[in-house]
């Protein structure tokens, strides 16, 4: 008779789970064995750290739209797993974690030794998870697992099933031991979303039709409605901004797409959001509320499956349409009137064109013999193969990813946004490679972030080398400036403090040599004139490679460059005067709009 672990593996497959990321431990060994048995079930991918397992599961969910899955043991395994589960919670991704409990204390806050406090696995899991439940009997396993998946998909967040080793090793009860095909869970389970209310749609249309300068922000929840967003923007004469998690929802070559919205995002977006009189937020629950500061004439319409009032830090709205985004837009668009005055739209498009041209010009500049980090990403952008996946880490790598990466139709991009975990781009890229074996994958990571946790998961890449070797390139692009660059520039702009060496220095390591030590390909570039050729060679190859660029740490990102010119980052962006827009975007350093 099959044991409970075999049932869990089959049930995960029924929920459309491709793979489970985790670390074998005694309490979960029975499940790992079932996953590796060759029977129908998800693949088990062994990671080096439980946090990485949760990050990979989150990345898998972001890139595929299907639930991610990870496992770990209780105690220290749970503590490590939780940091990765917070990534899923903050970025609202469905991830199911199976936590193995070893010993009689699995349902207790305290361990078996009197006076010694154990890790409060259930309580800690419940703090971050939409669902957390202990399974104490084999007969309860199926119901608990199904409810965990439904909770993760419905609430868009992590869920945890805590199960003892004894349960996983038990024989499956009769109602669980049958043919797994007869016990199929609802693959493609789509949580019900409220239908749009006609009254709310009419109020939204009234506000949008009355606006003279309309801006649209598209977030990750609106990804399925990208076509409707473009249609609405055309009717309203609006410019479109994307949140970081919706970076790949629309291609950057659309003239009306102004870039990434965020405190350190596109300069054009910052000005447009400040100077629009009407703002439409489409599935943009992931928008940083500080990006759009209210003014007296600024009216906001939101379309989201979840009421903004339920979310902490949500942008205040004049009209809230709580419904499925695509369904709401389908009913809203016929109520919109095409604006005859297109001046605002034309000025936004000219601003985008000039901002991007200015970015290309700045990417060609370098000082001395150092490689410009702008050039690294700009040269990559020009050479990206079709259907590439580009992952970025936190820190300055994200600045260049935001500013100089231009995605085309069919390309993908993502990051750890809400949590901003340093080094997350490496496990994210591993998940991307496994999810898309036929696509090139590039991860942008700074040396500080890579040393934080990313180096460990290069060992995971080495363990998969036989599998990855003949696949399209998997590139870990390391920006080596021996400095925590984002922190340096924040201190320079906020505190006028150029450097605090003990906290910002990063040990000088040859990442290309480290890769070769592991048995991976490694390449190093320290000549500005060779950047493009190096990218051409690497992207034309196969398999994993660590590509190290020795870059200039004195190259400021746009937001820091503008602050150095006397406009502190915390100050508001001056009003966009359309008559001067084109001239300003070309003359002000970094692309931020100067005072009118």
Secondary structure, 3 states (H helix, E strand, C coil): CCEHHHHHHHHHHHCCCCEEEECCCHHHHHHHHHHCCCCCCCEEEECCCHHHHHHHHHHHHHHHCCCEEEEEECCHHHHHHHHHHHHHHHCCCCEEEEEEECCCCCCCCECCCCCCECCCHHHHHHHHCCEEEEECCHHHHHHHHHHHHHHHHHHCCEEEEEEEHHHHHCECCCCCCCCHHHHCCCCCCCCCCCCCCHHHHHHHHHHHHHCCCEEEEECHHHHHHHHHHHHHHHHHCCEEEEEHHHCCCCCCCCCCEEEEECCCCCHHHHHHHHHCCEEEEECCCCCCHHHCCCCCCCEEEEEECCCHHHCCCCCCCCEEEECCHHHHHHHHHCCCCCCCCCHHHHHHHHHHHHHHHHHHHHHCCCCCCCECHHHHHHHHHHHCCCCCEEEECCCHHHHHHHHHCCCCCCCEEECCCCCCCCCHHHHHHHHHHHHCCCCCEEEEEEHHHHHHHHHHHHHHHHHCHHHHCCCECEEEEEEECCECHHHHHHHHHHCCCCCCHHHHECCCCCHHHHHHHHCCEEEEECCHHHHHHHHHHHHCCECEEEEEEEECCCCCCHHHHHHHCCCCCCCCCCCCCCCCHHHHHHHCHHHCCCCC
